[in-house]
């Protein structure tokens, strides 16, 4: 079965891309499709702790990211440079992740048959 990579590139609120990507990840994993999640650029904000989307009257889907391991999505990759550019570190994120350099991230993505970017 082909592996699926879902790349999160957008901020979590104000757009639907992050929520749609998360829904796709959970759905594909529920059908036993090997799924990996990549967070690059502003996509790293998807995993940031302490978000309060209710204050901007946005739907709170962020906590659902913690369910990824329950769906056997354990390959969660975050771009180290993206974190650094935003003044963040892995400890600022809500869950354990694998932090990779941009080059390592590219190599990991190149080993995946299907890539969808949101």
LUMMILUM-97878 format. One record per atom (N, C-alpha, C, CB): z, y, x; residue number from 1; residue in one letter. Coordinates in steps of 0.001 Angstrom, whole numbers, plus 500000, padded with zeros to 6 digits. Glycine has a CB too. Example, Ala and Ser with C-alpha at 12.3 -4.5 7.8 and 13.67 -1.06 7.14 Angstrom:
507800, 494310, 513190, 1, A .
507800, 495500, 512300, 1, A .
507800, 496700, 513200, 1, A .
509046, 495527, 511308, 1, A .
507080, 497750, 512850, 2, S .
507140, 498940, 513670, 2, S .
507870, 500030, 512900, 2, S .
505725, 499402, 514084, 2, S .
//
This chain:
500000, 498831, 500831, 1, X .
500000, 500000, 500000, 1, X .
500000, 501244, 500884, 1, X .
501205, 499991, 499050, 1, X .
499235, 502227, 500490, 2, X .
499128, 503455, 501271, 2, X .
500415, 504267, 501188, 2, X .
497941, 504294, 500788, 2, X .
500749, 504878, 502319, 3, X .
501904, 505758, 502368, 3, X .
501527, 507134, 501840, 3, X .
502455, 505858, 503801, 3, X .
502470, 507781, 501166, 4, X .
502266, 509108, 500619, 4, X .
503197, 510085, 501317, 4, X .
502499, 509120, 499094, 4, X .
502634, 511198, 501763, 5, X .
503431, 512286, 502330, 5, X .
503347, 513464, 501381, 5, X .
502938, 512680, 503767, 5, X .
504494, 514003, 501020, 6, X .
504555, 515188, 500175, 6, X .
505113, 516312, 501035, 6, X .
505434, 514949, 498885, 6, X .
504339, 517384, 501155, 7, X .
504706, 518497, 502023, 7, X .
505143, 519679, 501160, 7, X .
503521, 518896, 502950, 7, X .
506375, 520092, 501335, 8, X .
506938, 521233, 500621, 8, X .
506743, 522469, 501496, 8, X .
508459, 521007, 500277, 8, X .
506036, 523471, 500985, 9, X .
505767, 524679, 501765, 9, X .
506215, 525957, 501068, 9, X .
504301, 524769, 502069, 9, X .
506691, 525855, 499832, 10, X .
507001, 527040, 499030, 10, X .
508500, 527233, 498835, 10, X .
506322, 526944, 497680, 10, X .
508855, 528474, 498546, 11, X .
510234, 528808, 498173, 11, X .
510583, 528039, 496904, 11, X .
510415, 530359, 497962, 11, X .
511863, 527769, 496669, 12, X .
512229, 526929, 495527, 12, X .
512134, 527574, 494149, 12, X .
513593, 526460, 495714, 12, X .
512247, 528872, 494050, 13, X .
512319, 529474, 492717, 13, X .
511227, 530518, 492551, 13, X .
513703, 530106, 492477, 13, X .
510779, 530676, 491313, 14, X .
509730, 531633, 491021, 14, X .
508354, 530995, 490959, 14, X .
509735, 532718, 492046, 14, X .
508260, 529778, 491433, 15, X .
507021, 528997, 491381, 15, X .
507385, 527573, 490994, 15, X .
506255, 529033, 492755, 15, X .
506416, 526828, 490533, 16, X .
506710, 525464, 490088, 16, X .
506395, 524409, 491147, 16, X .
505931, 525159, 488833, 16, X .
505816, 524793, 492266, 17, X .
505380, 523828, 493273, 17, X .
506479, 522914, 493778, 17, X .
504791, 524547, 494421, 17, X .
507639, 523458, 494076, 18, X .
508736, 522636, 494594, 18, X .
509216, 521613, 493596, 18, X .
509886, 523505, 495003, 18, X .
509377, 522042, 492360, 19, X .
509828, 521109, 491314, 19, X .
508774, 520034, 491066, 19, X .
510134, 521867, 489999, 19, X .
507494, 520433, 491042, 20, X .
506425, 519458, 490823, 20, X .
506341, 518462, 491973, 20, X .
505083, 520170, 490650, 20, X .
506529, 518935, 493188, 21, X .
506503, 518045, 494350, 21, X .
507667, 517062, 494301, 21, X .
506552, 518860, 495656, 21, X .
508835, 517540, 493932, 22, X .
510007, 516662, 493806, 22, X .
509783, 515623, 492723, 22, X .
511273, 517480, 493495, 22, X .
509267, 516042, 491578, 23, X .
508970, 515096, 490493, 23, X .
507979, 514038, 490954, 23, X .
508413, 515837, 489266, 23, X .
506962, 514458, 491700, 24, X .
505968, 513513, 492207, 24, X .
506602, 512522, 493178, 24, X .
504818, 514261, 492892, 24, X .
507469, 513011, 494050, 25, X .
508134, 512122, 495014, 25, X .
508944, 511049, 494298, 25, X .
509048, 512929, 495952, 25, X .
509718, 511458, 493312, 26, X .
510550, 510501, 492580, 26, X .
509697, 509525, 491777, 26, X .
511516, 511238, 491648, 26, X .
508644, 510029, 491179, 27, X .
507762, 509174, 490389, 27, X .
507036, 508165, 491274, 27, X .
506748, 510022, 489619, 27, X .
506486, 508621, 492379, 28, X .
505756, 507701, 493258, 28, X .
506688, 506637, 493825, 28, X .
505078, 508473, 494402, 28, X .
507888, 507038, 494201, 29, X .
508843, 506057, 494729, 29, X .
509264, 505059, 493665, 29, X .
510073, 506760, 495290, 29, X .
509331, 505497, 492411, 30, X .
509714, 504574, 491345, 30, X .
508640, 503510, 491112, 30, X .
509977, 505345, 490050, 30, X .
507420, 503790, 491569, 31, X .
506337, 502805, 491506, 31, X .
506159, 502089, 492840, 31, X .
505025, 503482, 491099, 31, X .
507183, 502143, 493675, 32, X .
507210, 501456, 494972, 32, X .
506119, 501922, 495930, 32, X .
507079, 499974, 494762, 32, X .
505697, 503167, 495800, 33, X .
504764, 503753, 496763, 33, X .
505609, 504321, 497904, 33, X .
503849, 504875, 496095, 33, X .
505386, 503867, 499131, 34, X .
506156, 504403, 500259, 34, X .
505936, 505915, 500365, 34, X .
505752, 503697, 501591, 34, X .
507011, 506675, 500252, 35, X .
506916, 508129, 500165, 35, X .
507780, 508791, 501224, 35, X .
507326, 508611, 498776, 35, X .
507204, 509808, 501856, 36, X .
507914, 510630, 502827, 36, X .
507865, 512075, 502347, 36, X .
507297, 510486, 504259, 36, X .
508900, 512841, 502644, 37, X .
508923, 514258, 502285, 37, X .
509009, 515102, 503556, 37, X .
510116, 514572, 501334, 37, X .
508182, 516129, 503620, 38, X .
508123, 517041, 504756, 38, X .
508426, 518449, 504256, 38, X .
506728, 516980, 505462, 38, X .
509269, 519169, 504967, 39, X .
509627, 520531, 504594, 39, X .
509250, 521453, 505743, 39, X .
511146, 520648, 504251, 39, X .
508284, 522326, 505488, 40, X .
507793, 523244, 506513, 40, X .
507700, 524657, 505943, 40, X .
506414, 522783, 507048, 40, X .
507690, 525636, 506828, 41, X .
507595, 527021, 506381, 41, X .
508719, 527344, 505417, 41, X .
506239, 527286, 505724, 41, X .
508376, 528086, 504355, 42, X .
509384, 528446, 503353, 42, X .
509888, 527233, 502579, 42, X .
508814, 529467, 502384, 42, X .
509245, 526092, 502731, 43, X .
509687, 524875, 502065, 43, X .
511075, 524427, 502495, 43, X .
508709, 523776, 502323, 43, X .
511532, 524873, 503672, 44, X .
512872, 524476, 504116, 44, X .
513948, 525044, 503191, 44, X .
513118, 524945, 505561, 44, X .
513631, 526131, 502493, 45, X .
514594, 526706, 501551, 45, X .
514862, 525780, 500363, 45, X .
514090, 528052, 501050, 45, X .
513986, 524818, 500110, 46, X .
514205, 523873, 499017, 46, X .
515533, 523135, 499192, 46, X .
513045, 522867, 498940, 46, X .
515925, 522880, 500433, 47, X .
517115, 522079, 500725, 47, X .
518342, 522904, 501076, 47, X .
516825, 521143, 501845, 47, X .
518242, 524213, 500994, 48, X .
519342, 525091, 501376, 48, X .
520526, 524937, 500418, 48, X .
518871, 526551, 501406, 48, X .
521719, 524830, 500978, 49, X .
522924, 524721, 500144, 49, X .
523278, 526071, 499535, 49, X .
524113, 524183, 500970, 49, X .
524085, 526031, 498484, 50, X .
524621, 527243, 497893, 50, X .
523668, 528035, 497012, 50, X .
525092, 528106, 498954, 50, X .
522587, 527431, 496583, 51, X .
521654, 528145, 495717, 51, X .
522229, 528259, 494309, 51, X .
520285, 527432, 495686, 51, X .
521978, 529371, 493670, 52, X .
522427, 529600, 492310, 52, X .
521254, 530088, 491461, 52, X .
523590, 530618, 492280, 52, X .
520341, 529191, 491114, 53, X .
519140, 529597, 490376, 53, X .
519426, 530140, 488978, 53, X .
518205, 528432, 490264, 53, X .
520580, 529822, 488414, 54, X .
520940, 530334, 487100, 54, X .
521040, 531848, 487078, 54, X .
522243, 529734, 486654, 54, X .
521364, 532440, 488216, 55, X .
521494, 533897, 488281, 55, X .
520153, 534597, 488085, 55, X .
522100, 534309, 489613, 55, X .
519069, 533894, 488365, 56, X .
517741, 534479, 488130, 56, X .
517053, 533774, 486959, 56, X .
516863, 534381, 489409, 56, X .
517868, 533092, 486158, 57, X .
517394, 532371, 484972, 57, X .
516286, 531373, 485309, 57, X .
516893, 533360, 483926, 57, X .
516524, 530650, 486380, 58, X .
515586, 529622, 486824, 58, X .
516238, 528253, 486642, 58, X .
515164, 529849, 488313, 58, X .
515421, 527259, 486429, 59, X .
515921, 525895, 486240, 59, X .
516494, 525360, 487551, 59, X .
514795, 524965, 485722, 59, X .
517643, 524728, 487481, 60, X .
518300, 524188, 488673, 60, X .
517875, 522743, 488899, 60, X .
519836, 524280, 488541, 60, X .
516863, 522563, 489720, 61, X .
516402, 521218, 490063, 61, X .
516804, 520839, 491488, 61, X .
514881, 521122, 489905, 61, X .
517370, 521772, 492225, 62, X .
517646, 521576, 493643, 62, X .
518577, 520388, 493913, 62, X .
518250, 522833, 494216, 62, X .
519592, 520214, 493102, 63, X .
520536, 519110, 493318, 63, X .
519856, 517751, 493228, 63, X .
521669, 519182, 492305, 63, X .
518708, 517687, 492569, 64, X .
517978, 516428, 492423, 64, X .
517466, 515911, 493764, 64, X .
516814, 516606, 491460, 64, X .
517329, 516775, 494749, 65, X .
516903, 516315, 496074, 65, X .
517865, 515274, 496635, 65, X .
516794, 517498, 497038, 65, X .
519130, 515364, 496267, 66, X .
520112, 514398, 496748, 66, X .
519825, 512988, 496231, 66, X .
521512, 514826, 496333, 66, X .
518995, 512865, 495211, 67, X .
518640, 511554, 494655, 67, X .
517545, 510859, 495463, 67, X .
518189, 511707, 493209, 67, X .
516897, 511548, 496374, 68, X .
515793, 510934, 497126, 68, X .
516185, 509603, 497774, 68, X .
515305, 511894, 498199, 68, X .
517319, 509512, 498476, 69, X .
517683, 508219, 499066, 69, X .
517890, 507108, 498038, 69, X .
518934, 508375, 499877, 69, X .
518322, 507456, 496829, 70, X .
518504, 506439, 495789, 70, X .
517159, 505859, 495347, 70, X .
519247, 507036, 494579, 70, X .
516090, 506597, 495584, 71, X .
514735, 506135, 495276, 71, X .
514056, 505550, 496514, 71, X .
513894, 507288, 494712, 71, X .
514856, 505259, 497527, 72, X .
514381, 504715, 498797, 72, X .
513473, 505675, 499556, 72, X .
513652, 503424, 498555, 72, X .
513617, 506956, 499308, 73, X .
512925, 507964, 500114, 73, X .
513929, 508419, 501163, 73, X .
512392, 509185, 499233, 73, X .
513825, 507816, 502317, 74, X .
514772, 508104, 503381, 74, X .
514125, 508835, 504544, 74, X .
515402, 506830, 503868, 74, X .
512805, 508925, 504512, 75, X .
512098, 509660, 505556, 75, X .
511896, 511090, 505059, 75, X .
510724, 508976, 505914, 75, X .
512872, 511911, 505388, 76, X .
512872, 513311, 504987, 76, X .
512818, 514127, 506273, 76, X .
514141, 513679, 504108, 76, X .
511693, 514794, 506492, 77, X .
511414, 515476, 507737, 77, X .
511446, 516987, 507531, 77, X .
510061, 515035, 508297, 77, X .
512088, 517698, 508429, 78, X .
512162, 519159, 508356, 78, X .
511696, 519728, 509693, 78, X .
513619, 519643, 508014, 78, X .
510880, 520765, 509611, 79, X .
510326, 521405, 510803, 79, X .
511391, 522264, 511494, 79, X .
509097, 522268, 510432, 79, X .
511649, 521940, 512746, 80, X .
512652, 522650, 513525, 80, X .
512297, 524135, 513683, 80, X .
512804, 521997, 514898, 80, X .
511030, 524420, 513972, 81, X .
510611, 525806, 514151, 81, X .
510761, 526606, 512855, 81, X .
509163, 525859, 514636, 81, X .
510488, 525974, 511721, 82, X .
510636, 526652, 510434, 82, X .
512092, 527017, 510187, 82, X .
510108, 525769, 509294, 82, X .
513001, 526117, 510527, 83, X .
514424, 526423, 510403, 83, X .
514804, 527592, 511305, 83, X .
515271, 525189, 510747, 83, X .
514399, 527509, 512563, 84, X .
514766, 528538, 513533, 84, X .
514218, 529905, 513134, 84, X .
514259, 528157, 514921, 84, X .
512995, 529953, 512659, 85, X .
512383, 531226, 512267, 85, X .
513140, 531879, 511112, 85, X .
510917, 531011, 511875, 85, X .
513837, 531091, 510329, 86, X .
514578, 531609, 509177, 86, X .
516078, 531707, 509444, 86, X .
514334, 530728, 507968, 86, X .
516462, 531492, 510706, 87, X .
517872, 531601, 511084, 87, X .
518733, 530488, 510516, 87, X .
518418, 532920, 510637, 87, X .
518137, 529325, 510290, 88, X .
518843, 528187, 509701, 88, X .
518983, 527053, 510706, 88, X .
518113, 527692, 508450, 88, X .
519930, 526166, 510428, 89, X .
520095, 524923, 511175, 89, X .
520236, 523792, 510163, 89, X .
521337, 524988, 512141, 89, X .
520147, 522579, 510627, 90, X .
520206, 521415, 509726, 90, X .
521506, 521382, 508923, 90, X .
520064, 520116, 510529, 90, X .
522591, 521894, 509474, 91, X .
523870, 521904, 508757, 91, X .
523851, 522826, 507540, 91, X .
524985, 522327, 509695, 91, X .
522878, 523722, 507458, 92, X .
522747, 524609, 506301, 92, X .
522092, 523904, 505116, 92, X .
521938, 525845, 506677, 92, X .
521612, 522697, 505329, 93, X .
520897, 521969, 504286, 93, X .
521835, 521041, 503531, 93, X .
519739, 521172, 504887, 93, X .
521502, 520725, 502309, 94, X .
522383, 519982, 501418, 94, X .
522503, 518498, 501717, 94, X .
521919, 520146, 500039, 94, X .
521653, 517983, 502590, 95, X .
521654, 516556, 502848, 95, X .
521200, 516287, 504272, 95, X .
520756, 515822, 501847, 95, X .
521503, 515108, 504782, 96, X .
521030, 514763, 506124, 96, X .
519499, 514658, 506148, 96, X .
521666, 513433, 506595, 96, X .
518896, 515213, 507178, 97, X .
517442, 515190, 507328, 97, X .
517099, 514864, 508773, 97, X .
516810, 516548, 506903, 97, X .
515839, 514554, 508998, 98, X .
515334, 514354, 510349, 98, X .
514621, 515633, 510758, 98, X .
514378, 513110, 510436, 98, X .
515134, 516299, 511780, 99, X .
514528, 517546, 512250, 99, X .
513555, 517212, 513374, 99, X .
515618, 518565, 512733, 99, X .
512319, 517667, 513204, 100, X .
511266, 517398, 514181, 100, X .
510623, 518695, 514646, 100, X .
510205, 516463, 513587, 100, X .
510117, 518689, 515861, 101, X .
509318, 519825, 516320, 101, X .
508001, 519810, 515541, 101, X .
509064, 519764, 517880, 101, X .
507293, 520912, 515603, 102, X .
506006, 520994, 514892, 102, X .
505039, 519901, 515377, 102, X .
505368, 522396, 515093, 102, X .
505047, 519644, 516675, 103, X .
504167, 518605, 517231, 103, X .
504563, 517219, 516712, 103, X .
504216, 518626, 518777, 103, X .
505847, 516912, 516684, 104, X .
506307, 515628, 516177, 104, X .
505994, 515480, 514689, 104, X .
507807, 515470, 516418, 104, X .
506152, 516575, 513952, 105, X .
505865, 516574, 512523, 105, X .
504386, 516276, 512286, 105, X .
506255, 517926, 511887, 105, X .
503533, 516900, 513082, 106, X .
502091, 516668, 512969, 106, X .
501746, 515210, 513263, 106, X .
501322, 517595, 513924, 106, X .
502364, 514644, 514272, 107, X .
502136, 513234, 514598, 107, X .
502572, 512340, 513448, 107, X .
502884, 512848, 515881, 107, X .
503710, 512643, 512860, 108, X .
504208, 511851, 511735, 108, X .
503251, 511950, 510547, 108, X .
505621, 512320, 511326, 108, X .
502766, 513147, 510276, 109, X .
501815, 513340, 509173, 109, X .
500499, 512618, 509437, 109, X .
501553, 514832, 508952, 109, X .
500055, 512626, 510681, 110, X .
498799, 511950, 511030, 110, X .
498864, 510448, 510798, 110, X .
498448, 512221, 512478, 110, X .
500058, 509884, 510774, 111, X .
500220, 508454, 510526, 111, X .
500298, 508099, 509058, 111, X .
501440, 507962, 511210, 111, X .
500082, 509074, 508187, 112, X .
500179, 508869, 506752, 112, X .
498791, 508916, 506132, 112, X .
501098, 509922, 506110, 112, X .
498503, 507987, 505222, 113, X .
497170, 507901, 504631, 113, X .
496893, 508992, 503598, 113, X .
496991, 506554, 503992, 113, X .
497881, 509367, 502823, 114, X .
497682, 510359, 501760, 114, X .
498694, 511481, 501929, 114, X .
497813, 509709, 500349, 114, X .
498194, 512726, 501924, 115, X .
499050, 513889, 502090, 115, X .
498782, 514867, 500951, 115, X .
498815, 514562, 503470, 115, X .
499849, 515249, 500256, 116, X .
499741, 516256, 499189, 116, X .
500654, 517417, 499561, 116, X .
500125, 515657, 497772, 116, X .
500127, 518618, 499510, 117, X .
500856, 519805, 499904, 117, X .
501126, 520689, 498693, 117, X .
500082, 520577, 500972, 117, X .
502363, 521117, 498570, 118, X .
502768, 521993, 497461, 118, X .
503347, 523272, 498027, 118, X .
503801, 521290, 496532, 118, X .
//
